[in-house]
Amino acid sequence: MRGCASYCRDMARIVGISGSLRKASFNAALLRAAVEVAPAGLQVEVASIVGIPLYDADVDREGTPAPVAALKDRIAGAGGLLLVTPEYNNSMPGIFKNAIDWLSRPSKDIPRVFGNKPVAITGATPGRGGTRLAQNAWLPVLRTLGTRLFSGRQLYVAGASKAFDADGRLTDEEVRKLLAEFMATFAVFVG
């Protein structure tokens, strides 16, 4: 990133998270493309759910795992959150939901991490339906956490194996255009 003197103060910063652990994930690729097409004035900081253990209240009582604590702080300090979700069995992936469950513990931290936080959801899948059902499955979770849900645009990337090349670069120009519009509209929503 460029020198941060006055530039960083004027820039909105959001955290983007892919809900897949797969190295060649279409959702990680979509997140990288979102970083590329983000409008001037919006910084997208890529975060990861790698290393977050399965939620266990016994572990939670011993203290928040380091990867969870670090991600909570990153989200709490950001102006918005972008969830890039796969769709597994017509819903959200368990590993992604698990990460959000950890991030909401202890419950007294929910307002700090999620309270009134602008949140957008998008996703990519090789299937025909895009990630419409997974995105809808996230809505009650995000409402419960008190986020401010972005509904200005929707983006469900279907046929992802044709939208990205073998190196994970977004090559479908129509999807790139839609993603740029999605990110520009979200940037305005974040303010």
C-alpha positions as CSV (number, residue, x, y, z in Angstrom):
1,M,0.0,0.0,0.0
2,R,1.1,3.6,-0.7
3,G,2.4,5.9,2.0
4,C,-0.4,6.3,4.6
5,A,-0.2,9.9,5.7
6,S,-3.5,11.5,4.7
7,Y,-4.5,8.8,2.2
8,C,-5.5,6.2,4.8
9,R,-7.6,8.6,6.8
10,D,-9.7,9.3,3.7
11,M,-10.0,5.7,2.6
12,A,-12.8,3.4,3.7
13,R,-11.4,0.0,4.8
14,I,-13.4,-3.2,4.7
15,V,-12.4,-6.8,5.5
16,G,-13.1,-9.4,2.9
17,I,-13.3,-13.1,3.9
18,S,-13.7,-16.1,1.6
19,G,-15.6,-19.0,3.2
20,S,-13.6,-21.7,1.5
21,L,-10.4,-23.3,2.7
22,R,-9.6,-24.8,-0.8
23,K,-6.4,-23.5,-2.3
24,A,-8.0,-23.1,-5.8
25,S,-11.3,-21.8,-4.4
26,F,-13.5,-19.8,-6.7
27,N,-14.6,-17.7,-3.8
28,A,-11.0,-16.8,-2.9
29,A,-10.5,-15.9,-6.5
30,L,-13.7,-13.8,-6.5
31,L,-12.4,-12.0,-3.4
32,R,-9.1,-11.3,-5.1
33,A,-11.0,-9.9,-8.1
34,A,-13.1,-7.7,-5.7
35,V,-9.8,-6.2,-4.4
36,E,-8.8,-5.5,-8.0
37,V,-12.0,-3.8,-9.0
38,A,-12.7,-1.9,-5.8
39,P,-13.2,1.8,-6.5
40,A,-10.8,4.4,-5.5
41,G,-11.2,5.2,-1.8
42,L,-12.1,1.7,-0.8
43,Q,-9.4,-0.6,0.6
44,V,-10.3,-4.3,0.8
45,E,-8.2,-6.1,3.3
46,V,-8.3,-9.9,2.7
47,A,-8.6,-12.0,5.8
48,S,-8.8,-15.8,6.3
49,I,-10.6,-18.3,8.3
50,V,-7.7,-20.8,8.0
51,G,-6.6,-21.9,11.5
52,I,-9.9,-21.2,13.2
53,P,-10.8,-24.4,15.2
54,L,-14.2,-26.0,15.4
55,Y,-16.2,-24.2,18.0
56,D,-16.0,-25.8,21.4
57,A,-17.3,-24.1,24.5
58,D,-14.7,-25.8,26.6
59,V,-11.9,-24.3,24.4
60,D,-13.8,-21.0,24.6
61,R,-13.7,-21.0,28.4
62,E,-9.9,-21.4,28.2
63,G,-9.6,-18.3,26.1
64,T,-10.2,-17.1,22.6
65,P,-7.9,-18.8,20.1
66,A,-5.3,-16.4,18.6
67,P,-6.6,-16.6,15.0
68,V,-10.1,-15.8,16.2
69,A,-8.9,-12.9,18.4
70,A,-6.9,-11.4,15.5
71,L,-9.8,-11.7,13.0
72,K,-12.2,-10.1,15.5
73,D,-9.9,-7.1,15.9
74,R,-9.5,-6.7,12.2
75,I,-13.3,-6.8,11.6
76,A,-14.0,-4.5,14.6
77,G,-11.5,-1.9,13.2
78,A,-12.9,-2.0,9.7
79,G,-15.7,0.1,8.2
80,G,-17.4,-2.9,6.6
81,L,-17.3,-6.6,6.0
82,L,-17.5,-8.6,2.7
83,L,-18.4,-12.2,3.0
84,V,-17.6,-14.3,-0.1
85,T,-19.5,-17.5,0.4
86,P,-19.5,-20.8,-1.4
87,E,-22.8,-22.8,-1.4
88,Y,-22.7,-26.3,0.0
89,N,-25.9,-28.4,-0.2
90,N,-28.0,-25.3,-0.8
91,S,-26.7,-23.4,2.2
92,M,-23.7,-21.8,3.8
93,P,-20.6,-23.8,4.4
94,G,-20.2,-25.2,7.9
95,I,-16.6,-24.0,8.2
96,F,-17.6,-20.4,7.4
97,K,-20.5,-20.5,9.8
98,N,-18.2,-21.9,12.4
99,A,-15.8,-18.9,12.0
100,I,-18.7,-16.5,12.4
101,D,-19.8,-18.4,15.5
102,W,-16.4,-18.0,17.0
103,L,-16.3,-14.3,16.1
104,S,-19.5,-13.8,18.1
105,R,-18.1,-15.2,21.3
106,P,-18.3,-14.0,24.0
107,S,-21.6,-12.5,23.2
108,K,-20.6,-9.2,24.8
109,D,-18.2,-8.7,21.9
110,I,-20.9,-8.9,19.3
111,P,-21.6,-5.1,19.3
112,R,-17.8,-4.4,19.0
113,V,-17.3,-6.8,16.1
114,F,-20.6,-6.7,14.2
115,G,-22.8,-4.0,15.7
116,N,-24.2,-1.9,12.8
117,K,-21.3,-3.0,10.6
118,P,-22.1,-2.8,6.9
119,V,-22.0,-6.3,5.5
120,A,-22.2,-7.4,1.9
121,I,-22.5,-11.0,0.7
122,T,-21.5,-12.5,-2.7
123,G,-20.2,-15.8,-3.9
124,A,-19.3,-18.1,-6.7
125,T,-20.1,-21.7,-7.5
126,P,-19.6,-24.1,-10.4
127,G,-23.4,-24.8,-10.3
128,R,-26.1,-22.9,-12.3
129,G,-27.9,-21.2,-9.4
130,G,-25.0,-19.2,-8.1
131,T,-24.8,-18.9,-4.4
132,R,-28.3,-17.5,-4.0
133,L,-29.4,-20.0,-1.3
134,A,-26.2,-19.7,0.7
135,Q,-26.5,-15.9,0.7
136,N,-30.1,-16.1,1.8
137,A,-29.1,-18.6,4.6
138,W,-26.7,-15.9,5.9
139,L,-29.4,-13.3,6.4
140,P,-30.9,-14.4,9.7
141,V,-27.4,-14.9,11.1
142,L,-26.3,-11.4,10.2
143,R,-29.5,-9.9,11.4
144,T,-29.0,-11.6,14.8
145,L,-25.5,-10.2,15.0
146,G,-26.9,-6.7,14.5
147,T,-25.1,-6.0,11.2
148,R,-26.4,-3.5,8.6
149,L,-27.1,-5.7,5.6
150,F,-26.2,-4.3,2.1
151,S,-29.0,-5.0,-0.4
152,G,-28.1,-2.4,-3.0
153,R,-26.9,-5.1,-5.5
154,Q,-26.8,-8.8,-5.6
155,L,-24.1,-10.9,-7.2
156,Y,-24.4,-14.7,-7.6
157,V,-21.6,-16.0,-9.8
158,A,-22.8,-19.2,-11.5
159,G,-20.6,-21.4,-13.7
160,A,-17.5,-20.3,-11.9
161,S,-15.3,-22.8,-13.7
162,K,-15.9,-20.8,-16.9
163,A,-15.6,-17.4,-15.2
164,F,-12.0,-18.0,-13.8
165,D,-8.9,-19.3,-15.6
166,A,-6.7,-22.0,-14.3
167,D,-4.7,-19.5,-12.2
168,G,-7.8,-18.2,-10.5
169,R,-8.0,-14.9,-12.5
170,L,-11.5,-13.6,-13.3
171,T,-11.7,-13.7,-17.1
172,D,-15.4,-13.3,-17.6
173,E,-15.8,-9.6,-18.5
174,E,-19.5,-9.5,-17.7
175,V,-18.9,-10.9,-14.2
176,R,-16.0,-8.4,-13.8
177,K,-18.3,-5.5,-14.7
178,L,-21.0,-6.7,-12.3
179,L,-18.5,-7.2,-9.6
180,A,-17.1,-3.6,-10.1
181,E,-20.7,-2.3,-9.9
182,F,-21.3,-4.4,-6.7
183,M,-18.1,-3.1,-5.1
184,A,-18.8,0.6,-6.1
185,T,-22.3,0.4,-4.6
186,F,-21.1,-1.3,-1.5
187,A,-18.4,1.4,-1.1
188,V,-21.2,4.1,-1.1
189,F,-23.1,2.1,1.5
190,V,-20.1,1.8,3.7
191,G,-19.6,5.6,3.4
